[in-house]
Amino acid sequence: MQPTDQIIYVGIDAETHRTPNADEHYPYPKSDFIMNQLGNVGRLVVSGFHLHSCVKKVARRAFLRGINVLVDEELTELFPFNLKQASFRPDTYPSINPFDIIKYPEMLEYFIRKRKRQPWLYQWQSR
């Protein structure tokens, strides 16, 4: 944690999030409710347990609101795996180079291509 970091309330508890609505969809926190607690921020770094769920929703909404936003993917559900990597540093992002981990060229290209439409993710370049 840094002095400027904030821990905020997301608006729902875990039990509510895990209980499907009548239409079988699960409720999510409202991204605007979360960001309105932040006030005026110069840069927003988002982390959380589900990279392609809640984290993505908040990051996308921040981006659409014109906020300079980055998702620290190393502090998502990838965290337990990252802890085992010698280069992992929780105070530095990115600290792990996917080119050192992903060994198949087609997987790397897919990895790079999928994030182009998600500017809140770190934009790795092909080697």
Backbone as JSON Lines, residues from 0, in Angstrom:
{"i":0,"aa":"M","n":[0.84,-1.18,0.0],"ca":[0.0,0.0,0.0],"c":[0.88,1.25,0.0]}
{"i":1,"aa":"Q","n":[0.44,2.21,-0.75],"ca":[1.09,3.51,-0.79],"c":[0.2,4.51,-0.04]}
{"i":2,"aa":"P","n":[0.76,5.62,0.42],"ca":[-0.06,6.6,1.15],"c":[-1.27,7.09,0.36]}
{"i":3,"aa":"T","n":[-1.18,7.12,-0.95],"ca":[-2.3,7.6,-1.77],"c":[-3.29,6.49,-2.13]}
{"i":4,"aa":"D","n":[-2.99,5.23,-1.8],"ca":[-3.89,4.12,-2.11],"c":[-5.14,4.2,-1.25]}
{"i":5,"aa":"Q","n":[-6.23,3.68,-1.79],"ca":[-7.49,3.66,-1.06],"c":[-8.09,2.26,-1.1]}
{"i":6,"aa":"I","n":[-8.69,1.86,-0.02],"ca":[-9.52,0.66,0.0],"c":[-10.95,1.17,0.04]}
{"i":7,"aa":"I","n":[-11.76,0.73,-0.9],"ca":[-13.11,1.27,-1.03],"c":[-14.15,0.16,-0.96]}
{"i":8,"aa":"Y","n":[-15.38,0.54,-0.71],"ca":[-16.5,-0.38,-0.63],"c":[-17.07,-0.56,-2.04]}
{"i":9,"aa":"V","n":[-17.34,-1.8,-2.43],"ca":[-17.81,-2.05,-3.79],"c":[-19.33,-2.01,-3.93]}
{"i":10,"aa":"G","n":[-20.04,-1.99,-2.83],"ca":[-21.48,-1.84,-2.92],"c":[-22.29,-3.11,-2.73]}
{"i":11,"aa":"I","n":[-21.65,-4.26,-2.8],"ca":[-22.35,-5.52,-2.51],"c":[-21.39,-6.42,-1.74]}
{"i":12,"aa":"D","n":[-21.97,-7.37,-1.02],"ca":[-21.11,-8.32,-0.3],"c":[-20.93,-9.59,-1.13]}
{"i":13,"aa":"A","n":[-20.06,-10.46,-0.68],"ca":[-19.72,-11.68,-1.43],"c":[-20.94,-12.59,-1.58]}
{"i":14,"aa":"E","n":[-21.75,-12.69,-0.55],"ca":[-22.94,-13.56,-0.62],"c":[-23.9,-13.08,-1.71]}
{"i":15,"aa":"T","n":[-24.12,-11.79,-1.78],"ca":[-25.0,-11.23,-2.82],"c":[-24.43,-11.52,-4.2]}
{"i":16,"aa":"H","n":[-23.13,-11.35,-4.35],"ca":[-22.49,-11.58,-5.65],"c":[-22.59,-13.04,-6.08]}
{"i":17,"aa":"R","n":[-22.56,-13.96,-5.13],"ca":[-22.6,-15.39,-5.46],"c":[-24.02,-15.95,-5.59]}
{"i":18,"aa":"T","n":[-25.03,-15.12,-5.38],"ca":[-26.42,-15.58,-5.46],"c":[-27.04,-15.08,-6.76]}
{"i":19,"aa":"P","n":[-27.39,-15.99,-7.67],"ca":[-27.94,-15.54,-8.95],"c":[-29.32,-14.9,-8.81]}
{"i":20,"aa":"N","n":[-29.59,-13.94,-9.7],"ca":[-30.91,-13.31,-9.78],"c":[-31.9,-14.31,-10.37]}
{"i":21,"aa":"A","n":[-33.16,-13.91,-10.47],"ca":[-34.2,-14.77,-11.05],"c":[-33.86,-15.17,-12.48]}
{"i":22,"aa":"D","n":[-33.13,-14.31,-13.2],"ca":[-32.75,-14.62,-14.59],"c":[-31.44,-15.41,-14.68]}
{"i":23,"aa":"E","n":[-30.96,-15.9,-13.53],"ca":[-29.74,-16.72,-13.45],"c":[-28.45,-15.94,-13.69]}
{"i":24,"aa":"H","n":[-28.5,-14.63,-13.7],"ca":[-27.29,-13.81,-13.8],"c":[-26.85,-13.42,-12.4]}
{"i":25,"aa":"Y","n":[-25.57,-13.28,-12.23],"ca":[-25.03,-12.89,-10.94],"c":[-24.87,-11.38,-10.88]}
{"i":26,"aa":"P","n":[-25.25,-10.76,-9.76],"ca":[-25.11,-9.31,-9.66],"c":[-23.64,-8.91,-9.52]}
{"i":27,"aa":"Y","n":[-23.31,-7.78,-10.11],"ca":[-21.96,-7.23,-10.03],"c":[-22.02,-5.87,-9.36]}
{"i":28,"aa":"P","n":[-20.92,-5.47,-8.74],"ca":[-20.86,-4.1,-8.22],"c":[-20.99,-3.11,-9.38]}
{"i":29,"aa":"K","n":[-21.53,-1.95,-9.1],"ca":[-21.66,-0.9,-10.11],"c":[-20.32,-0.17,-10.21]}
{"i":30,"aa":"S","n":[-19.73,-0.18,-11.39],"ca":[-18.42,0.43,-11.6],"c":[-18.43,1.92,-11.27]}
{"i":31,"aa":"D","n":[-19.49,2.63,-11.64],"ca":[-19.56,4.06,-11.32],"c":[-19.62,4.29,-9.82]}
{"i":32,"aa":"F","n":[-20.32,3.43,-9.09],"ca":[-20.37,3.55,-7.63],"c":[-18.96,3.44,-7.04]}
{"i":33,"aa":"I","n":[-18.19,2.51,-7.57],"ca":[-16.82,2.32,-7.1],"c":[-15.97,3.55,-7.42]}
{"i":34,"aa":"M","n":[-16.0,3.99,-8.66],"ca":[-15.14,5.1,-9.07],"c":[-15.55,6.44,-8.48]}
{"i":35,"aa":"N","n":[-16.83,6.63,-8.19],"ca":[-17.27,7.89,-7.59],"c":[-16.69,8.07,-6.19]}
{"i":36,"aa":"Q","n":[-16.28,7.0,-5.55],"ca":[-15.64,7.1,-4.23],"c":[-14.21,7.6,-4.32]}
{"i":37,"aa":"L","n":[-13.63,7.51,-5.5],"ca":[-12.23,7.86,-5.68],"c":[-11.98,9.35,-5.79]}
{"i":38,"aa":"G","n":[-12.98,10.08,-6.28],"ca":[-12.75,11.49,-6.54],"c":[-11.93,11.65,-7.81]}
{"i":39,"aa":"N","n":[-11.19,12.73,-7.91],"ca":[-10.38,13.01,-9.1],"c":[-9.03,12.3,-8.97]}
{"i":40,"aa":"V","n":[-8.8,11.31,-9.81],"ca":[-7.54,10.56,-9.76],"c":[-6.76,10.79,-11.05]}
{"i":41,"aa":"G","n":[-5.46,10.86,-10.93],"ca":[-4.61,11.01,-12.11],"c":[-4.37,9.69,-12.81]}
{"i":42,"aa":"R","n":[-4.3,8.63,-12.01],"ca":[-4.05,7.29,-12.56],"c":[-4.71,6.27,-11.64]}
{"i":43,"aa":"L","n":[-5.34,5.29,-12.25],"ca":[-6.01,4.25,-11.48],"c":[-5.4,2.91,-11.85]}
{"i":44,"aa":"V","n":[-4.89,2.19,-10.86],"ca":[-4.39,0.84,-11.06],"c":[-5.39,-0.1,-10.4]}
{"i":45,"aa":"V","n":[-5.9,-1.04,-11.19],"ca":[-6.95,-1.95,-10.72],"c":[-6.37,-3.35,-10.58]}
{"i":46,"aa":"S","n":[-6.72,-4.0,-9.48],"ca":[-6.39,-5.42,-9.31],"c":[-7.59,-6.07,-8.63]}
{"i":47,"aa":"G","n":[-7.58,-7.36,-8.54],"ca":[-8.7,-8.06,-7.93],"c":[-8.64,-9.52,-8.33]}
{"i":48,"aa":"F","n":[-9.62,-10.29,-7.87],"ca":[-9.51,-11.72,-8.07],"c":[-9.82,-12.19,-9.48]}
{"i":49,"aa":"H","n":[-10.8,-11.62,-10.14],"ca":[-11.19,-12.09,-11.47],"c":[-10.84,-11.07,-12.55]}
{"i":50,"aa":"L","n":[-9.74,-11.31,-13.22],"ca":[-9.24,-10.4,-14.26],"c":[-10.28,-10.13,-15.34]}
{"i":51,"aa":"H","n":[-10.93,-11.17,-15.84],"ca":[-11.84,-11.0,-16.98],"c":[-13.3,-10.88,-16.53]}
{"i":52,"aa":"S","n":[-13.5,-10.45,-15.31],"ca":[-14.86,-10.26,-14.8],"c":[-14.93,-8.88,-14.15]}
{"i":53,"aa":"C","n":[-14.95,-8.82,-12.84],"ca":[-15.09,-7.54,-12.14],"c":[-13.96,-6.57,-12.47]}
{"i":54,"aa":"V","n":[-12.73,-7.05,-12.48],"ca":[-11.59,-6.18,-12.76],"c":[-11.74,-5.54,-14.14]}
{"i":55,"aa":"K","n":[-12.09,-6.34,-15.12],"ca":[-12.28,-5.82,-16.48],"c":[-13.41,-4.8,-16.53]}
{"i":56,"aa":"K","n":[-14.51,-5.07,-15.85],"ca":[-15.65,-4.16,-15.86],"c":[-15.27,-2.79,-15.28]}
{"i":57,"aa":"V","n":[-14.56,-2.79,-14.17],"ca":[-14.16,-1.53,-13.54],"c":[-13.15,-0.8,-14.43]}
{"i":58,"aa":"A","n":[-12.17,-1.52,-14.94],"ca":[-11.14,-0.9,-15.79],"c":[-11.76,-0.31,-17.06]}
{"i":59,"aa":"R","n":[-12.64,-1.05,-17.68],"ca":[-13.29,-0.56,-18.91],"c":[-14.09,0.7,-18.63]}
{"i":60,"aa":"R","n":[-14.84,0.71,-17.54],"ca":[-15.64,1.89,-17.22],"c":[-14.76,3.09,-16.9]}
{"i":61,"aa":"A","n":[-13.66,2.86,-16.19],"ca":[-12.72,3.95,-15.91],"c":[-12.16,4.5,-17.22]}
{"i":62,"aa":"F","n":[-11.79,3.63,-18.13],"ca":[-11.27,4.05,-19.43],"c":[-12.31,4.9,-20.17]}
{"i":63,"aa":"L","n":[-13.56,4.46,-20.18],"ca":[-14.63,5.2,-20.85],"c":[-14.91,6.55,-20.19]}
{"i":64,"aa":"R","n":[-14.58,6.67,-18.92],"ca":[-14.73,7.95,-18.21],"c":[-13.51,8.85,-18.39]}
{"i":65,"aa":"G","n":[-12.53,8.39,-19.17],"ca":[-11.36,9.2,-19.45],"c":[-10.27,9.12,-18.41]}
{"i":66,"aa":"I","n":[-10.33,8.13,-17.55],"ca":[-9.32,7.95,-16.51],"c":[-8.15,7.15,-17.07]}
{"i":67,"aa":"N","n":[-6.94,7.55,-16.75],"ca":[-5.75,6.79,-17.11],"c":[-5.73,5.55,-16.22]}
{"i":68,"aa":"V","n":[-6.03,4.4,-16.8],"ca":[-6.22,3.19,-16.01],"c":[-5.32,2.06,-16.51]}
{"i":69,"aa":"L","n":[-4.83,1.27,-15.58],"ca":[-4.02,0.1,-15.89],"c":[-4.44,-1.02,-14.95]}
{"i":70,"aa":"V","n":[-4.59,-2.22,-15.49],"ca":[-4.86,-3.39,-14.66],"c":[-3.52,-4.06,-14.35]}
{"i":71,"aa":"D","n":[-3.25,-4.25,-13.07],"ca":[-2.06,-5.0,-12.66],"c":[-2.45,-6.47,-12.65]}
{"i":72,"aa":"E","n":[-2.23,-7.12,-13.79],"ca":[-2.65,-8.51,-13.96],"c":[-1.94,-9.46,-13.0]}
{"i":73,"aa":"E","n":[-0.75,-9.07,-12.56],"ca":[0.0,-9.93,-11.66],"c":[-0.65,-10.02,-10.28]}
{"i":74,"aa":"L","n":[-1.56,-9.09,-9.97],"ca":[-2.26,-9.09,-8.69],"c":[-3.73,-9.46,-8.87]}
{"i":75,"aa":"T","n":[-3.99,-10.37,-9.8],"ca":[-5.33,-10.9,-10.0],"c":[-5.29,-12.38,-9.63]}
{"i":76,"aa":"E","n":[-6.14,-13.19,-10.25],"ca":[-6.12,-14.63,-9.95],"c":[-4.81,-15.28,-10.36]}
{"i":77,"aa":"L","n":[-3.95,-14.54,-11.08],"ca":[-2.63,-15.05,-11.46],"c":[-1.63,-14.96,-10.31]}
{"i":78,"aa":"F","n":[-2.0,-14.28,-9.23],"ca":[-1.1,-14.04,-8.11],"c":[-0.45,-15.31,-7.55]}
{"i":79,"aa":"P","n":[-1.18,-16.39,-7.25],"ca":[-0.52,-17.59,-6.71],"c":[0.54,-18.16,-7.66]}
{"i":80,"aa":"F","n":[0.27,-18.12,-8.95],"ca":[1.25,-18.58,-9.94],"c":[2.46,-17.63,-9.95]}
{"i":81,"aa":"N","n":[2.19,-16.34,-9.92],"ca":[3.27,-15.35,-9.99],"c":[4.2,-15.41,-8.79]}
{"i":82,"aa":"L","n":[3.67,-15.76,-7.64],"ca":[4.51,-15.87,-6.44],"c":[5.66,-16.86,-6.63]}
{"i":83,"aa":"K","n":[5.46,-17.83,-7.5],"ca":[6.48,-18.86,-7.74],"c":[7.54,-18.42,-8.75]}
{"i":84,"aa":"Q","n":[7.32,-17.28,-9.4],"ca":[8.26,-16.79,-10.41],"c":[9.37,-15.99,-9.74]}
{"i":85,"aa":"A","n":[10.61,-16.28,-10.08],"ca":[11.75,-15.6,-9.46],"c":[11.72,-14.09,-9.69]}
{"i":86,"aa":"S","n":[11.21,-13.65,-10.82],"ca":[11.23,-12.22,-11.14],"c":[10.05,-11.44,-10.53]}
{"i":87,"aa":"F","n":[9.1,-12.13,-9.9],"ca":[7.91,-11.44,-9.39],"c":[8.24,-10.46,-8.29]}
{"i":88,"aa":"R","n":[7.75,-9.23,-8.47],"ca":[7.89,-8.17,-7.46],"c":[6.55,-7.47,-7.35]}
{"i":89,"aa":"P","n":[5.85,-7.6,-6.24],"ca":[4.52,-7.0,-6.13],"c":[4.52,-5.47,-6.17]}
{"i":90,"aa":"D","n":[5.68,-4.85,-5.99],"ca":[5.75,-3.38,-6.03],"c":[6.15,-2.85,-7.4]}
{"i":91,"aa":"T","n":[6.32,-3.73,-8.38],"ca":[6.71,-3.33,-9.73],"c":[5.81,-4.02,-10.74]}
{"i":92,"aa":"Y","n":[5.29,-3.25,-11.7],"ca":[4.47,-3.87,-12.74],"c":[4.85,-3.31,-14.09]}
{"i":93,"aa":"P","n":[5.04,-4.17,-15.07],"ca":[5.07,-5.62,-14.94],"c":[6.43,-6.1,-14.43]}
{"i":94,"aa":"S","n":[6.42,-7.13,-13.64],"ca":[7.69,-7.7,-13.17],"c":[7.98,-9.03,-13.83]}
{"i":95,"aa":"I","n":[6.96,-9.64,-14.42],"ca":[7.12,-10.93,-15.1],"c":[6.92,-10.73,-16.59]}
{"i":96,"aa":"N","n":[7.86,-11.2,-17.36],"ca":[7.78,-11.08,-18.81],"c":[7.12,-12.34,-19.38]}
{"i":97,"aa":"P","n":[5.96,-12.19,-20.04],"ca":[5.28,-13.38,-20.57],"c":[6.1,-14.12,-21.62]}
{"i":98,"aa":"F","n":[7.03,-13.43,-22.26],"ca":[7.88,-14.07,-23.26],"c":[8.81,-15.1,-22.61]}
{"i":99,"aa":"D","n":[9.03,-14.96,-21.31],"ca":[9.85,-15.93,-20.58],"c":[9.04,-17.13,-20.1]}
{"i":100,"aa":"I","n":[7.72,-17.02,-20.11],"ca":[6.86,-18.06,-19.57],"c":[6.11,-18.81,-20.67]}
{"i":101,"aa":"I","n":[5.55,-18.07,-21.61],"ca":[4.76,-18.68,-22.69],"c":[5.72,-19.14,-23.78]}
{"i":102,"aa":"K","n":[5.78,-20.42,-23.98],"ca":[6.78,-20.99,-24.88],"c":[6.31,-21.2,-26.32]}
{"i":103,"aa":"Y","n":[5.01,-21.16,-26.55],"ca":[4.49,-21.43,-27.9],"c":[4.2,-20.12,-28.62]}
{"i":104,"aa":"P","n":[4.83,-19.89,-29.79],"ca":[4.65,-18.63,-30.52],"c":[3.19,-18.28,-30.8]}
{"i":105,"aa":"E","n":[2.37,-19.27,-31.15],"ca":[0.96,-18.98,-31.45],"c":[0.21,-18.52,-30.2]}
{"i":106,"aa":"M","n":[0.59,-19.02,-29.04],"ca":[-0.02,-18.57,-27.78],"c":[0.38,-17.13,-27.47]}
{"i":107,"aa":"L","n":[1.65,-16.81,-27.73],"ca":[2.11,-15.44,-27.5],"c":[1.39,-14.46,-28.41]}
{"i":108,"aa":"E","n":[1.24,-14.8,-29.67],"ca":[0.54,-13.93,-30.61],"c":[-0.92,-13.73,-30.2]}
{"i":109,"aa":"Y","n":[-1.55,-14.8,-29.75],"ca":[-2.93,-14.71,-29.27],"c":[-3.0,-13.8,-28.05]}
{"i":110,"aa":"F","n":[-2.07,-13.98,-27.13],"ca":[-1.97,-13.18,-25.91],"c":[-1.85,-11.69,-26.26]}
{"i":111,"aa":"I","n":[-1.0,-11.36,-27.2],"ca":[-0.78,-9.97,-27.61],"c":[-2.0,-9.42,-28.35]}
{"i":112,"aa":"R","n":[-2.53,-10.2,-29.26],"ca":[-3.66,-9.75,-30.09],"c":[-4.91,-9.49,-29.25]}
{"i":113,"aa":"K","n":[-5.22,-10.34,-28.29],"ca":[-6.44,-10.21,-27.49],"c":[-6.46,-8.93,-26.65]}
{"i":114,"aa":"R","n":[-5.31,-8.41,-26.31],"ca":[-5.28,-7.24,-25.44],"c":[-5.32,-5.92,-26.21]}
{"i":115,"aa":"K","n":[-5.21,-5.96,-27.53],"ca":[-5.23,-4.73,-28.32],"c":[-6.53,-3.95,-28.11]}
{"i":116,"aa":"R","n":[-7.65,-4.65,-27.95],"ca":[-8.94,-3.98,-27.76],"c":[-9.21,-3.67,-26.28]}
{"i":117,"aa":"Q","n":[-8.2,-3.87,-25.45],"ca":[-8.33,-3.6,-24.02],"c":[-7.16,-2.73,-23.58]}
{"i":118,"aa":"P","n":[-7.21,-1.43,-23.88],"ca":[-6.06,-0.56,-23.62],"c":[-5.7,-0.41,-22.15]}
{"i":119,"aa":"W","n":[-6.55,-0.87,-21.24],"ca":[-6.24,-0.82,-19.82],"c":[-5.3,-1.96,-19.41]}
{"i":120,"aa":"L","n":[-5.04,-2.9,-20.34],"ca":[-4.05,-3.95,-20.09],"c":[-2.71,-3.51,-20.64]}
{"i":121,"aa":"Y","n":[-1.65,-3.97,-20.0],"ca":[-0.31,-3.65,-20.48],"c":[-0.17,-4.17,-21.91]}
{"i":122,"aa":"Q","n":[0.32,-3.32,-22.8],"ca":[0.41,-3.67,-24.22],"c":[1.81,-4.2,-24.56]}
{"i":123,"aa":"W","n":[1.94,-5.51,-24.45],"ca":[3.2,-6.15,-24.8],"c":[3.4,-6.1,-26.31]}
{"i":124,"aa":"Q","n":[4.63,-5.99,-26.73],"ca":[4.97,-5.97,-28.15],"c":[5.64,-7.29,-28.53]}
{"i":125,"aa":"S","n":[5.41,-7.74,-29.75],"ca":[6.08,-8.96,-30.23],"c":[7.57,-8.72,-30.24]}
{"i":126,"aa":"R","n":[8.3,-9.78,-30.03],"ca":[9.77,-9.67,-30.07],"c":[10.25,-9.62,-31.49]}
